[in-house]
Amino acid sequence: MADSAWLEGVAGDLDGDSLPAALIGWKNDLPEALREVCNRIATAGGGVWLVGGSVREAMLGNPWKDLDLATTLNPDDVIGIFPRALPTGTQFGTVTVRLVDSDMQFEVTTLRSEGSYGDGRRPDEVAFGDSLEEDLSRRDFTINAMAMDLGRDILHDPYDGQGDLQNQCLTAVGDATERLGEDGLRLLRAYRFMDQGKRGVWQPDGDLAKALVNCGQMLKNVSEERVWSEFRRILSGGNAADVLERMRKDGMLSRILPGWDADISLQHLLDAPEADVFACRLVLLASEIPNERWRRLDHDLRALKLSNRDRNRVMDLHRLLDHLPSDIPEYRRYRASVGDLIDAHLAIEDALHPKAASSIRQALVALPPLKAGSRPLIDGHVLTTATELPSGRRLGRLKEWLYRIQIEQDLTNSDEVLALLDVLDWVSTNPELWPDTNWP
């Protein structure tokens, strides 16, 4: 899109530099919907700037992801301009803007001038302002304190975030202790931003490094849900093992997971599926945790509003720890029971027991599919007819027992399964003691 398509809003109240040619090209690839949002705000007499992670990623030459805007307009004015907008955080100045003819949405936040953070959790009060300079001065790190005026092709970078990006260094805006003391979550954000993926691990400067240790107690003021949301992102990072080592050294890991003393070096050995890397890293951290404490974590995971999928996978992977099959019947049942968790489980076992895990991977590759497929060869109706058992617990448990044998022996038809009734003691024994298909 042409540069002339972007209208000029109110100018920022601090100096800026012209966008270099590379950033002009990046800007011209931004979506048309963003241009329309910016132009509507400018037409309404507001200033508007691209801020946050998208500017940082632009400086690094990465494609845009989340596109967040700051504006001089207050939330009510923004909602008046965009009828489909959602008041997602108006008490903090944030409105989620949606357009009629676009599926995209953008967070638009009023420039802020905040008072003190009495509890280290949230500002005591949020005052909306019109100073871009003041708004940027309250942000956490220099690499996040840049703003792009898309109408004027100007970059505002009052704290030399570009220099820190070039030097691959993490620096707080202003006094590091003050910045971290304002919001305890910034401690974890610092560790997350150390992980720059393929660019490696960026180290904090001296002041920030000291503040991370000295302000560690501020984490207790942050809700568990916010802590775990940020910790999840740390565990999912490309250099999570290095960051976890730093967190342990700084005493931060023990604040999140008191008493979790698993060997951090194992994290360097983990090569987990991307979709399960968070769960695998968490389970590996808990590989030496007593079951009693782990059961408490299950309660915490529910309270922290993890998705059912994530919570169940974490708990199932922990249950599978150190339980590996040893012969062909067990391989068959392991494969049938563990299902799509096999890769994640074996990734953890690769770190804990590499030789055994490698042997099992090879055995599973050579193991042919079950001849009868993965479904039971007989149903409850057939089993009732054969045994004269009424519907109930005994019938259901007998069906499970037969299904387990079907899998382990790779039976091919219902006659082979029903023939087992002649050799199993299913009449007089306790059904609660009968085997099932679960692994382990």
N, C-alpha and C positions, 0 to 999 in steps of 0.2 A: 504494500500500500504506500502511497506517496506521503511524504512528510507533511504536505499542505493539508492533509486530511485531519491532522490533529490540531485542535484549537488551543489557544493559550488561556489558561486560567490565571488566577491571582498568582503573582510571582512569590517565590520563597524569600524569606527575610534573612538569607545568608548567602555567601558567595558560592559559586559553582563553576564548573568547567564544562566546556563543550564536549559532547559525546564523541569519542573517536569513531572512525569509520566502521570498525568492527561492531560497535554497539549500535550504530545506526542500522546496520544490516540486521542485527538481532531484533531491534525495535520493529523494523518493517515486517518481521515475521510474526508479530503478535496478532492475536485474533481480532477480527473486525468488531466483535462484541465489546472488547475492552475499549477500543477507540470510541465507540458510541457512548459507553458509560462516562469516559473522561470528558468527552465533548458536551454531554448533557450537564455535567457538573460545572464545567467552565462557562457554559451559556447561562447557567443560573447564578453566575457571579462568584463561584467558589474557586479556591485553589485546589489542585489535585496532583498527587505524586504517586508513582509506583514505589513501594517500599518493601522492606523485609527480604525474605529468602530469594525472591525472583531477581532482585537487583544483585545480590551476592552471586547467584548462579550465572547471571549475565556476565559479571566480571570474570568468572572462571571459564567462560566460553561454553557453558552448558545450556541445553534447551530450557525454556521456561516450564515451570510446573504450576504452583499456586501463584496467582496474581492478586496481590493485596494492594489496596490503595489507601492513602491518607488524604484527608480533605479538611478545609476550613469550615465546611458546612456542618451544622449540628445534625444529629440522627433524625430528628423530625423533618428537617428540610430534605435530607436524602430520601426518606420514605415518601415525601411529597412528590419528588421527581420520578421515582420509580415505584409505581403502584404495586408491583409484584414483589417488592423487597420484603425480607423477613427481619423482624427485630430480634436478632439472635443474641445480641449483647449490648443493648442500648444503654444500660447503666454504665458500661465502659466505653460507650461511643461507637460500637460496632453494629453495622447493618449488613446483612447479606443481600446483595443486589442481584436480581434476576431480570432478564429481558423477555419480552413476549415472544420474540422469534429466535431465541437461542436457548440451548440446554445448559450453557455455562452459567456460573455464578461467581461473584466476586465479593470479598469482604472489604467494605469501605468503612474506615474508622476515622472519626473526628480527631484532629490534632489535640493532644492532651497536655495539660499542665497539672501535675499531680502533687499532692501534699505528701506527708510522711507515710511510711509503711509501719504502723505501730506493731503489727503482729508478725511481720516478716512473711506474710501470706498474700495479702491483697492491699492495695493502697487504701488509706483511711478514707480518702475521698478522691473523686475524679473530677477535675475541672476541665472543661473543654476550652480550647484556646484557638488562636489563629497563627501561632508561631511555629514554623517548621523547625527552626533552630532549637527551640525549647523541647519540642517533641523528640527530636533525634537525641538530645542530651540525656533523656531518661531511658534510652534503650540499653540492652545488656552489653553487647560486644561490638567492637568497632566494625566488624564485617557485616553486622546487621543494622548499622546506623547510617546507611546510605539511602538516598532518595533520588529518583529519576523524574525530571520534568519532561514528559513526553511531548508536550506542546512546543517547548523551547529547545529541545535536545540538549538539556543541561543535566549534569550529574552533581548532586550535592554530597560531599564527602568530608564533613568537618573534622572527623577523627582519624583520617587516613586509613580507612578500611581497606583501600586498594593496596596500600603498602603492606598491611598485615597479610592480605591474600597472597601477595607476591613472596613475602617472607615465610609464608605458611606458619603463621603465629596467631595465637588466640589472645586477644587483649580486651580488657574491660573498658567500657566508656567511663572516663574519669577515674575516680578512686575505686579500686577493685573490691575492697571490703565493704564500702558503702553500697555498691551495685548489688553484690550478693546478699547483703543484709536486708535489702528492700524486699526481696522475694526469694525464699529458700529454694524454689524450683530452679532458679538460675544456676544453682550448683550442678544439678544434673544436666541442664542444658549445656553447661560448659563441657562436661565429659562427652556429651553427644556430639558437639561441634568439633571436638578433637578428632573424631573419626571422619576423615574426608575420603573414604572409599579408596579408589585407585590412587589417589594422591597421598595416601598414607595417613599417619597420625601426626596431627599438628600439636605442638606443645604450647602450653600457656606461658606467657611471659612471667618474669619473677614475681611481680606483684599479684597477679592472678593465682599463681601456684601457691603462694602463701595464704591468700584469702580462701582458697578451696579447703585448706586444712583448718584455718582459724575460724571459719564460718560454718563448719560442718554441722554444728548443733542447730542451725537454722532449719535443717531439713525436717525437724520434728514439728514445725509449724505448718507443714504442707500436708494436705489431705492425702491419704493412702492412694486414692484413685488417681490423683495427679502424679504422684511419685511413680506408680506402676505404669502409667501411660508413657512417661518419659523413659523409665527403665526398660520397658519393652523395646523402644526405639534404639536404645543403646545396645541391647542384646541382639538386635537384628542388623546391626551395622557390619560393614565389611571387615573392620579391624576391631571387632568387639573384644577379642582376647587381649589385645594390648591395652585397650581402655579399661577393661576389668582389672588388669594388673595395676594400673595407675589408681583406680578407685580403691583397691585393697590396700595399696601402699598409703594412700591418703586417709584411710580409715572410713571412707564413704561406703564401701560395700558392706561393712559390718553394721552400719546404721540402717541399711535397707534390709539386710538378711542377717540379723544377729545370730551368731553361732554356726553359720554355714562355713565350714572349713575345708571344703573340697579343694583339691589341688588345682589352682588356676592354670597351671601349665597344660592341663588336659584340654583347655579351651582352644589352644593352638592346634590341637590334633583333630578338632571337629570339622568335618566337611558334610554339613547337613543339607537336606533339600531346602530351597529358599522358603517355601511355604511353612516349614516347620522349624526354621532355625531358632526362633525365639523360644519355642517349647524345648528344643533339644539343649540349648545352652542353659536354660533354667534347670532342667532335669540333671544335667551334668554338674551344675553347681550344687545340686542337692544329692549327689550320688552317695554321700556319707551321712546324710541326715537321718536320724531315727524316724521310724514310721509314725510315731506319735506326733512329732512336730510336723511331719508332712501332711497328716490329716488336718492339722490346724490350718495349713496353707490352703487346702481345698476349701475350707470355710472362707478364708480371705479372698481367694480367687472369685468366689461367688459374689462377695460383697463389693469387689472392685469392678464388677460389671464386665468381666471378660466375656467374650462370646462363648456360648455353649461349646462350640467346636474347639476353641482354644483351650478352655478349661479341661474339657474331656481328654484332649490329646496330651496335655501336660500330665494329667493324672494317670492316663493309660501308659504313657511312656515310662513314668516312674515305677509303675507296677511291673513293667516288663524288665526292669534293670536286672542284669545278671541271670536272666532266664533264657538260655539258649538251647535249641534242640540238639540232640546227640545221635539220632539214628533216623532212618528213612520214614518210619511211621510218625515220628515226632516232627520231622520236616514238613510232612503233609499237613499235620494239624496246625503247626505254627503258621504255615502259609495261609491256611484257610481262616484261622482265627484272627491273626494280626492284620491281615489284609493290607490296606494302603499305609499302615504305620510301619511296615517292614523297613523301608529305606531309612526312615527317621530313627527307628530303634537300632538298626545296625550301624548307623552313623555314630550313635552314642557308644555302642559296644566297640566300634573301631578304636575309639579313644581309650576305652577302659581295658579291652581284651582284644588287641588287634589280630593276633594269630587265630583265635577262635572265630572271630567275626569274619575274617577273610575266608576261612574254611567253609563257613556256613553259606556265604555268598556264592562260592563255587558250587556247593551242593545244590543250592536252590536253582541256579542256572541250569544244572544238569537234570533237575527233577522234572519229569514230564507232567503235563496237566492231569488232573483226575479224570479217569475214563468216563465216569458218570456225571462229570461236572460238579458244581459246588452246592447243589440242592439235595435235600434228603430224598432217598429213593422211595420211602414209604411215608404216608401221612397219618394223621391221627385216626382217621376213619378205618384205614386198612389195619392199623395196629389194634384198634378196638375189636374188630372182627376176629383177628388172629388170637387175641389174648382174653377176650370177654371182659377186659377191664373197663370200668366206666370212665367218663371224662374226669380229669382231676390231676392232682400232683403226681401220683404214681405213673399214670399214663404218660404225662409230659416228660417226666424224668427218664422213663424207659425209652422214649423216642430220642432224647438227647444222647443217651448211652449208645443206642444203635447207630445213630448218626456219627458219633465219634469213631466207632469201629469201621463204619463205611469209609470214612476219610482215611484212617490209619492203614487199613488193608486195601484201599483202592478197589472196593467192591463195585461190580458193574451192573447188577440188576436187583430187583426187589426180592427175588427168591433167595439170593445169597444173604440178604439182610434178615429176612424172616427165619432162615435156618439158624440164626444165632440164638433164637428163643429156646432152642433145644439144649444149648450149652451154657447159657447164662442163668445164674440163680436170681431171677427177678420176682419170684413168687413170695419168698419169705424174708428177704433181706430188706434193710432200711433204704428207701429210695434216696434219702438225703446223702447217703454215702456212695451213690453211684457216680461214675465218671461223667463229665460233660465235655463239650467241645472247646471250652475256653482255654486259652494259653496265658499263663502257665497252668 
